[in-house]
Structures are given as C-alpha cells and as structure tokens.
Amino acid sequence: MPIVKNTIVTAVFVGMFFLSSAMCQDVKRVFTLSDEDLMSLDVYQNSDPNNDPNAPRIVGQRDITGPGVEFDIYFPPDNKRKDNYELSYVSCNNSGEGALVGIDVNDFDAFALKFTLIAIDGKNDPNAGGTLTVGALVDGAYRPECISFSEGDEVISITGNNAKKTSVIGFHMHKLSPNGWNSQGNTVTIRVEAAPNSEML
C-alpha cells in the first residue's frame, strides 16, 4: 500500500525504528561516509526504478562545493504499492560495484550521516511538501529521523552498528504520511554528508 493510509506508514516507521538497533546509549566510536563514499553508492535496495516507472529514483547527484552530496529524488504519483514512497540507496555485496563492501567496522559502535533538506519541487518554504523519514543505513537497519521545512530541515541519523564488516551501507528515506505531498509526484533535493564528530571509513 502506498502512503494512502497513515496507519500503514506509521507501522512501517515504528517497525524500522525497533529494527534499527536504535541509537546506542553509550556511543564511543562512530563512523561516517565521505563525499567520495557517497558518490560511490550505486544500488537501489528492494526496488528497480530502471525497469519500474512506479519506483522512486535518483534523477540527479552532485558532489557540491563544501561538504556533502546533493541528491534529487523523484517520487512518482501515488499508487497502491508500498514501495512507491520509499527509497534505499546503497553500496552492497550482491550488486553494483560494491565499493564500500567488506570494510572492517568491528570497532565502531554506530554509523551516522547528516541530512539537510534543500528543496521540494523547487521550493523551500514551510508549506513545501510534507515530512520525510531519513536514516543512515547499515546492514539492513537504520535509525529513523524526521525532516521537513515546517519542523526542521537538518537531522543526524546515528544507527547502532553490530556488523564486523560492511555488506550493505548507504541511506534510506520515505514519506512519513500523505500530508503536504502532491499526489501527482514530487522531486526532493536533499544533501547527505559526513556526520560531525565521526570518523571517515
């Protein structure tokens, strides 16, 4: 089911919250990704927008001057499919180049990324778009954080790490609810960057 019913979306959000290992209560060492690392992400996890026009897809990707990489993400018009409103973009061990796979992260307690909302359909005022849930994703888990122009356009996601080596790493995002979004489709521009007080891989 797409974002037609708040209850379904909320259930997904809550489920992923507990799945993520949440944020460690006593985080000592946190790793993050550089701009070069973020540019090396190349796999859509659990979707195939190259062959499916109903799946969200990245339509632009820029290593900007200063920290971070900007992603333009197109969300197609709503339909009755769950994956119509969510996207996970990663480096993984079973597809793509796998540039970030097999890195030793055994000594790290968590993985973190900073997200900044830049525009929704070319606008950045409080009435532009609805709320996105974003998260730093590592080995299938992420710590969900909400981001919007009405409530706050910057967040840091810190996901607890239990992996010894990376097998899937990147970021996840989905629309939290249908409120504020154009049902005919949206283009979201978001900057993803290394989290402060974290170590580069």
C-alpha positions in Angstrom: 0.0 0.0 0.0 1.4 3.5 -0.8 1.1 6.5 1.5 -2.7 6.3 1.3 -3.2 5.4 4.9 -1.3 7.0 7.8 -1.7 3.8 9.9 0.3 1.7 7.5 3.1 4.2 7.1 3.3 4.7 10.9 3.6 0.9 11.3 6.5 0.8 8.9 8.1 3.7 10.7 7.8 2.1 14.1 8.9 -1.2 12.8 12.1 0.1 11.3 12.7 2.1 14.5 13.0 -1.0 16.6 14.8 -3.0 13.8 17.5 -0.4 13.6 19.2 -1.2 16.9 18.3 2.5 17.5 20.9 4.8 18.8 23.4 3.3 21.2 23.0 4.6 24.7 26.8 4.8 25.1 28.2 5.5 21.7 32.0 5.7 21.8 33.1 5.4 18.2 31.0 6.4 15.2 31.9 6.1 11.5 30.5 8.1 8.6 30.9 8.4 4.8 32.9 11.0 2.9 31.7 12.8 -0.3 33.6 10.3 -2.4 32.0 7.4 -0.5 28.5 8.9 -1.0 29.2 9.3 -4.7 30.1 5.6 -4.9 26.6 4.4 -3.8 25.1 2.7 -6.8 22.3 0.2 -5.9 18.6 0.7 -5.2 17.8 -1.8 -2.5 14.5 -3.6 -2.8 13.4 -1.7 -5.9 14.3 -1.3 -9.6 13.4 2.1 -10.9 15.4 1.4 -14.1 12.7 -1.1 -15.1 9.8 0.1 -13.0 8.4 3.6 -13.6 6.4 3.4 -10.3 9.5 3.2 -8.1 11.2 6.3 -6.7 14.5 7.1 -8.3 17.5 9.4 -8.2 17.4 11.9 -11.1 20.4 14.0 -10.1 23.5 13.6 -7.9 26.2 16.2 -7.3 29.3 16.5 -5.2 28.9 20.1 -4.3 31.5 22.6 -3.2 31.9 22.1 0.5 30.7 19.1 2.5 28.1 16.8 1.2 26.5 15.3 -1.9 23.1 16.5 -3.2 20.6 14.0 -4.4 17.5 14.9 -6.5 15.0 12.1 -5.8 11.8 11.7 -7.8 8.8 10.2 -6.1 6.2 9.1 -8.7 2.4 9.7 -8.4 0.8 7.7 -5.5 -0.5 4.2 -6.3 -1.4 1.1 -4.3 2.2 -0.2 -3.9 4.1 0.1 -0.7 7.5 0.7 -2.4 6.0 3.8 -4.2 7.0 6.1 -1.4 10.4 4.8 -0.2 13.9 4.5 -1.4 17.1 2.9 -0.1 20.3 3.8 -2.0 23.4 1.7 -1.0 26.6 0.0 -1.8 26.1 -3.7 -1.3 27.8 -7.1 -1.7 25.4 -8.7 -4.2 25.0 -6.0 -6.9 26.8 -2.9 -8.3 30.5 -2.1 -7.8 30.4 -2.8 -4.0 32.9 0.0 -3.4 32.1 0.2 0.3 31.7 -3.5 1.0 34.0 -5.6 3.2 35.3 -2.6 5.3 36.2 -3.5 8.9 33.8 -1.7 11.2 34.0 -4.1 14.1 35.5 -1.5 16.5 32.7 1.1 15.8 29.5 1.4 17.9 27.5 3.3 15.3 27.2 4.7 11.7 26.0 8.3 11.2 25.0 10.6 8.4 23.8 14.2 8.3 20.8 15.1 6.1 19.7 18.6 5.0 16.5 19.2 3.1 17.3 21.6 0.2 14.0 21.8 -1.8 10.8 20.0 -2.5 9.5 20.7 -6.1 11.9 23.6 -6.2 10.5 25.3 -3.1 11.9 25.6 0.5 9.2 27.4 2.4 7.4 25.9 5.4 4.5 24.9 3.2 6.6 23.0 0.7 6.0 19.2 0.9 5.4 17.0 3.8 7.6 15.1 6.2 10.4 12.7 5.2 11.8 10.0 7.3 15.6 9.5 6.7 18.2 7.3 8.1 21.9 6.2 7.9 21.5 2.5 6.7 24.0 -0.2 7.6 23.4 -3.9 7.1 19.6 -3.5 6.7 19.0 -1.3 9.7 18.6 2.5 10.1 17.8 5.0 12.8 14.8 7.0 11.5 14.7 10.7 11.9 12.1 13.1 10.6 12.9 16.1 8.4 10.7 18.8 6.8 10.6 22.5 6.1 7.9 23.1 8.7 9.6 21.2 11.6 13.3 21.3 10.9 15.4 20.8 7.7 18.5 19.3 9.3 18.9 16.0 11.2 21.7 13.5 12.1 20.8 9.8 12.0 23.0 7.6 14.2 22.4 3.9 13.7 23.8 1.3 16.1 26.3 -1.0 14.5 26.6 -4.7 15.1 28.5 -5.6 11.9 32.1 -6.7 11.7 32.4 -5.8 8.1 30.1 -3.8 5.8 27.8 -5.7 3.5 25.1 -3.0 2.9 25.7 0.6 3.6 24.0 3.9 2.5 20.8 5.8 3.3 17.1 5.3 3.4 14.2 7.7 3.1 10.4 7.5 2.9 7.4 9.8 3.1 6.0 9.7 6.6 2.4 10.3 5.6 0.5 11.8 2.6 0.0 15.1 4.4 1.6 18.0 2.4 2.7 16.0 -0.6 1.4 16.4 -4.1 -0.2 13.1 -5.0 0.9 13.5 -8.6 4.5 13.2 -7.7 7.4 15.1 -6.1 11.0 15.8 -6.6 13.0 16.1 -3.3 16.5 17.7 -3.2 18.5 16.6 -0.1 22.1 16.9 0.9 23.7 13.9 2.6 27.1 14.4 4.3 29.5 13.1 6.8 28.2 13.4 10.4 30.2 15.7 12.8 32.3 14.0 15.5 32.5 10.9 13.4 35.4 9.0 11.7 35.6 8.6 8.0 35.8 5.0 6.7 
